[in-house]
Amino acid sequence: MAIIKVKGKEIAIFNQQKEDYICITDIARYKNPDRTDDLIRNWLRNRNTIEFLGIWEHLNNPAFKPVEFDGFKKQAGLNSFTLTSKQWIESTNAIGLISKAGRYGGTYAHKDIAFEFASWISVEFKLYLIKEFQRLKNDEQKLLGWDIKRNLTKINYRIHTDAIKENLIPKELSKSQINHIYASEADILNMALFGMTAQKWHNKNSNKKGNIRDYANISQLICLSNLENLNALFISENISQEKRLAKLNKIAIQQMKLLIDDSIIKRLGQKNKST
C-alpha cells in the first residue's frame, strides 16, 4: 500500500497482480468528504461511465460477463437506475473495480478507471493526481534500479571473491612435488604457498622485474611470514624436507582461506594498494 498527497488529500494506492489500483473513495473526498459513496453511485449510474467500464473490461478481462453488462447499459441514464460498485463487480465479474474493507478500505479502481473518475470529479484534480502518481512510479523505479544495482554488486563481489580464492589459495601438492629435492629453503616455502619455485615463476614471467614474492599480496605475505617461522621450527625438530613441505602446504591452504575472508586484512590490502 502506498499513499500519495494530491491537493492536500491522501490517496491510497495498492498493487494487485502487477496492476495499480487507486482509491476512488479518497478521490471523492476532494469534492465532498461526507458523501463519497453517493458520488461513486452517481458516477456509476451514468451511461458514459457504464460504456467506459464495459469497454475496459472487454479489453482486460476474459471472464467479464457481457450479458449482465448489456442489462446495466440499457438501464443506464434512467432516473430509477442505481448501481453500487459491489453490484457491478458481483454481477459482471468485473476486475476494474475492487471493494476493500478495513484500514484503507473503500472502492478502488484500476488506474485507467480511477483517472476517468477523477476527471468526472475535477479536471484539475485529475491532472494533479496523474502528476503525483507518476512521481510515485518514478521513485519506485529508482528504488528498483538501486536494488538491482546493489544485488548485482553483491553478486559481482562474490564472483570476484571466488575468483580471488581460486587463484590465491594454494593447491595441494602432488607426491612427486613433495618428494622432489629443492635447492633452498626459500623454494620450500614458495612451493608450499605459490605451488612453484622462484626459477619456474621467473621462466613464466620473464617480462617482470623482481621475484615471485615481490608480486605477493598482503594475505600471501602474512602467510609467508608464518610459514617461515613454522619451517624453522620443523627444521629444529629434524623433520625431513618432504614432510615439512607437505605440512607447510596444508597450513598455507588453511591460512589463506582464513586470511582472504578476514575483513581487517582486506582493509590493509586496500590501504597498501593506495599508498
C-alpha positions in Angstrom: 0.0 0.0 0.0 1.3 3.4 -1.0 -0.1 6.9 -0.1 0.3 10.0 -2.3 -0.9 13.5 -1.5 -2.9 15.3 -4.1 -4.2 18.9 -3.4 -3.9 18.2 0.3 -5.8 14.9 0.2 -4.3 11.5 0.9 -4.9 9.0 -1.9 -4.2 5.3 -1.2 -2.8 3.0 -3.9 -2.2 -0.7 -3.9 -0.8 -3.2 -6.4 -2.6 -6.4 -7.4 -1.2 -8.8 -10.0 1.2 -6.1 -11.1 -1.6 -3.6 -11.7 -2.1 -0.4 -9.8 -5.4 0.4 -8.1 -6.2 3.8 -6.8 -8.8 4.5 -4.1 -11.7 6.5 -5.7 -13.3 6.8 -2.3 -10.3 9.0 -1.4 -10.7 10.9 -4.7 -14.4 11.5 -4.0 -13.4 13.1 -0.6 -11.9 16.0 -2.6 -15.4 17.0 -3.7 -17.4 16.0 -0.7 -15.8 14.1 2.2 -19.3 13.3 3.7 -20.9 11.8 0.6 -18.2 9.7 -1.0 -20.5 6.7 -1.6 -23.2 8.8 -3.1 -20.7 10.4 -5.5 -19.4 7.0 -6.7 -23.0 5.7 -7.1 -23.9 8.8 -9.2 -20.9 8.3 -11.4 -21.7 4.6 -11.9 -25.2 5.2 -13.0 -24.0 7.5 -15.8 -24.4 5.9 -19.2 -20.9 7.1 -20.4 -19.4 5.5 -17.3 -21.1 2.2 -17.9 -19.9 2.1 -21.5 -16.4 3.0 -20.5 -16.2 0.3 -17.8 -17.7 -2.2 -20.2 -15.1 -1.5 -22.9 -12.3 -1.6 -20.3 -13.4 -5.0 -19.0 -13.8 -6.4 -22.6 -10.2 -5.4 -23.3 -8.7 -6.6 -20.0 -11.0 -9.3 -18.5 -11.7 -12.5 -20.4 -14.1 -13.6 -17.6 -16.3 -10.5 -18.0 -20.0 -11.2 -18.3 -21.3 -9.3 -21.4 -25.0 -10.2 -20.9 -25.1 -8.7 -17.5 -23.2 -5.7 -18.8 -25.9 -5.2 -21.5 -28.6 -5.2 -18.9 -26.9 -2.4 -17.0 -26.2 -0.5 -20.2 -29.9 -0.5 -21.1 -30.9 0.9 -17.7 -28.1 3.5 -17.5 -29.4 7.1 -17.5 -32.9 6.2 -16.3 -34.0 8.1 -13.2 -34.8 4.9 -11.4 -31.4 3.3 -12.2 -28.9 2.9 -9.3 -25.7 1.0 -9.2 -23.1 0.4 -6.5 -19.5 -0.8 -7.1 -20.3 -4.1 -5.3 -23.3 -4.8 -7.6 -21.2 -4.1 -10.6 -18.4 -6.3 -9.5 -20.6 -9.3 -8.5 -23.0 -9.1 -11.5 -20.4 -8.7 -14.3 -17.4 -10.4 -12.7 -15.5 -7.1 -13.2 -11.9 -6.7 -12.2 -11.6 -2.9 -12.8 -13.2 -2.0 -9.5 -12.4 -3.6 -6.1 -14.1 -3.1 -2.8 -11.8 -3.3 0.2 -12.8 -3.4 3.9 -10.8 -2.5 7.0 -8.0 0.1 7.2 -7.6 1.9 3.9 -10.9 0.4 2.9 -13.2 1.8 0.2 -13.7 1.4 -3.5 -10.5 1.1 -5.6 -10.3 1.3 -9.4 -7.6 0.3 -11.9 -5.6 3.4 -12.6 -7.2 3.8 -16.1 -10.6 3.9 -14.5 -9.5 6.0 -11.5 -8.2 8.7 -13.8 -11.6 8.7 -15.6 -13.4 9.1 -12.2 -11.0 11.9 -11.2 -11.8 13.7 -14.4 -15.5 13.5 -13.5 -14.8 14.9 -10.0 -12.4 17.7 -11.2 -10.2 18.0 -14.3 -7.7 20.0 -12.2 -7.6 17.3 -9.6 -7.1 14.6 -12.3 -4.1 16.4 -13.6 -2.5 16.7 -10.1 -3.4 13.1 -9.5 -1.6 11.9 -12.6 1.4 14.1 -11.7 1.7 12.7 -8.2 1.1 9.1 -9.4 3.9 9.4 -12.0 6.2 10.8 -9.3 5.5 7.7 -7.2 6.2 5.4 -10.1 9.4 7.2 -10.9 10.5 6.9 -7.2 9.7 3.1 -7.3 11.7 2.7 -10.5 14.7 4.4 -8.9 14.4 2.2 -5.8 14.1 -0.9 -8.0 17.1 0.2 -10.0 19.1 0.8 -6.8 18.1 -2.6 -5.5 19.1 -4.3 -8.8 22.5 -2.4 -8.8 23.0 -3.3 -5.1 22.2 -7.0 -5.7 24.4 -7.1 -8.8 27.2 -5.5 -6.8 26.8 -8.3 -4.2 26.9 -11.0 -6.9 29.9 -9.4 -8.7 31.7 -9.1 -5.4 31.0 -12.8 -4.7 32.2 -13.7 -8.2 35.3 -11.6 -7.7 36.0 -13.1 -4.2 35.5 -16.6 -5.5 37.9 -15.8 -8.4 40.5 -14.5 -5.9 40.1 -17.6 -3.8 40.5 -19.8 -6.8 43.8 -18.1 -7.7 45.3 -17.3 -4.3 44.5 -20.4 -2.2 47.4 -22.8 -2.7 46.8 -26.2 -4.4 47.6 -29.3 -2.6 50.9 -30.6 -3.8 51.3 -33.9 -5.5 53.6 -36.6 -4.1 56.2 -36.0 -6.9 56.3 -32.3 -6.0 56.7 -33.1 -2.3 59.4 -35.7 -2.8 61.4 -33.5 -5.1 64.7 -32.3 -3.6 64.7 -28.5 -3.6 67.9 -26.4 -3.7 66.9 -23.9 -1.0 64.6 -23.5 2.0 63.1 -20.4 0.2 61.8 -22.7 -2.6 60.2 -25.0 0.0 58.2 -22.0 1.1 57.5 -20.9 -2.5 56.2 -24.4 -3.3 54.0 -24.6 -0.2 52.4 -21.2 -0.9 52.7 -20.5 -4.6 53.0 -24.0 -6.0 56.2 -23.2 -7.9 59.9 -22.4 -7.4 61.3 -18.9 -7.9 63.0 -20.1 -11.1 59.8 -21.5 -12.5 58.0 -18.3 -11.7 60.8 -16.3 -13.4 60.6 -18.5 -16.5 56.9 -17.9 -16.8 57.2 -14.2 -16.1 60.4 -13.2 -17.8 59.0 -9.8 -18.7 58.6 -8.9 -15.0 61.2 -7.4 -12.7 61.9 -8.8 -9.2 60.8 -12.2 -7.9 57.7 -14.1 -7.0 57.5 -12.6 -3.6 57.6 -9.0 -4.9 54.2 -9.7 -6.5 52.6 -11.3 -3.4 49.6 -9.6 -1.9 49.2 -8.7 1.8 47.5 -12.1 2.7 50.2 -14.0 1.0 53.0 -12.0 2.7 51.4 -12.7 6.1 51.0 -16.3 5.4 54.6 -16.5 4.1 55.9 -15.0 7.3 54.0 -17.6 9.3 55.4 -20.4 7.1 59.0 -19.2 7.6 58.6 -19.4 11.4 57.0 -22.8 11.2 59.6 -24.1 8.8 62.3 -23.1 11.2 60.5 -25.0 14.0 60.2 -28.1 11.8 63.9 -28.0 10.9 64.8 -27.8 14.6 62.7 -30.9 15.1 64.6 -32.8 12.3 61.5 -33.2 10.2 62.5 -34.3 6.6 62.1 -31.9 3.7 59.3 -33.8 2.1 57.3 -34.0 5.3 57.9 -30.3 6.0 56.7 -29.4 2.6 53.5 -31.4 3.0 52.8 -29.8 6.4 53.5 -26.3 5.2 51.4 -26.7 2.1 48.4 -27.8 4.2 48.9 -24.9 6.6 49.2 -22.5 3.7 45.9 -23.7 2.3 44.2 -23.3 5.7 45.7 -19.9 6.4 45.0 -18.4 3.0 41.3 -19.4 3.3 41.1 -17.5 6.6 43.1 -14.5 5.5 41.2 -13.9 2.3 37.9 -13.8 4.3 39.3 -11.6 7.0 37.9 -8.0 6.7 40.8 -6.4 8.5 43.3 -8.0 6.1 41.1 -6.8 3.2 41.3 -3.2 4.5 45.0 -3.5 5.0 45.3 -4.7 1.4 43.3 -1.8 0.1 45.3 0.6 2.1 48.5 -1.0 0.8 47.3 -0.6 -2.8 46.5 3.1 -2.3 49.9 4.0 -0.9 
